[in-house]
Amino acid sequence: MKTTLVALLGVLILVAPCMAKDKEYYAGTLNKVPLRVEKEQYLGFTDTTSCSSGLASTHCTGGVTDDYKGKLIATMPDGHLVVIRDCYTGSAFVSCSQPWVFVLTEEDGTTTFLEHVQFGSGEDKFGDKFGDSAKVLYRIEHKPGVTFILIPDPANPKKEGSYTRMKLPKQPTEQDVPAQASDNISTMCASGKLSPEQQAKFCAPTPTTDKKP
């Protein structure tokens, strides 16, 4: 019994600081970042037709839907693009119809994409209560294996929107863009394709060094 009490006291000592921190609020900026779909790929079609026969006729529901795979792309305020996730149109469950996503900017400038715990997207009535950009207080709650970001409802502080940090896919690397040439004259002059007359007309004479006697 004594050993059990000591162990329980040890657990409480470890948990108490975490519980206290979970009640601490931080200041940040909540932005709605618009999303668009890029790189759509046709996957085929799905037939969801279901028919049932009645006394006088046959009634059918559903139909044939085309399925596409695309990528949800966020356009950040500074103009750069961030890939959010693969998405699908048609019968697939990860919809491409998500119009925006929450991005939380913390006090130190760190930006975090938020994943709504219940709906898995930015499309929820809680999000509609904020404009495109809002100053917010939020708290962080730690549970085994999961960290939640809880944002109080602007109309009722007793209610909170529950989010996790979104795990973004690996972002494509930007390929090096070759420098644009200002002309092709120097290349042509060195190519040997020009006649002597054209060489004299278009190309600067090669500087010569006067030889001293």
TADA-V141862 format. One record per backbone hydrogen bond with DSSP energy under -1.0 kcal/mol. NH is the residue of the N-H (numbers start at 0). CO is the residue of the C=O. Records with the same first field share a line. If there is no record, write none. Layout:
BEGIN
NH = CO + CO
END
This chain:
BEGIN
4 = 0
5 = 1
6 = 2
7 = 3
8 = 4
9 = 5
10 = 6
11 = 7
12 = 8
13 = 9
14 = 10
15 = 11
18 = 14
19 = 15
20 = 16
21 = 17
23 = 20
25 = 137
27 = 135
28 = 104
29 = 133
30 = 102
31 = 131
32 = 100
34 = 98
35 = 72
37 = 70
40 = 68
42 = 66
45 = 64
47 = 62
49 = 60
51 = 58
53 = 56
58 = 51
60 = 49
64 = 45
66 = 43
67 = 88
68 = 40
69 = 86
70 = 37
71 = 84
72 = 35
73 = 81
74 = 33
75 = 79
78 = 75
81 = 73
83 = 71
86 = 69
87 = 93
88 = 67
94 = 92
100 = 32
102 = 30
103 = 111
104 = 28
105 = 109
108 = 105
111 = 103
113 = 101
114 = 163
116 = 161
119 = 115
123 = 121
127 = 123
128 = 125
129 = 126
133 = 29
135 = 27
137 = 25
138 = 149
140 = 147
142 = 145
145 = 142
147 = 140
148 = 162
149 = 138
150 = 160
152 = 158
158 = 155
160 = 150
162 = 148
163 = 114
165 = 112
187 = 183
188 = 184
189 = 185
198 = 194
199 = 195
200 = 196
201 = 197
202 = 198
END
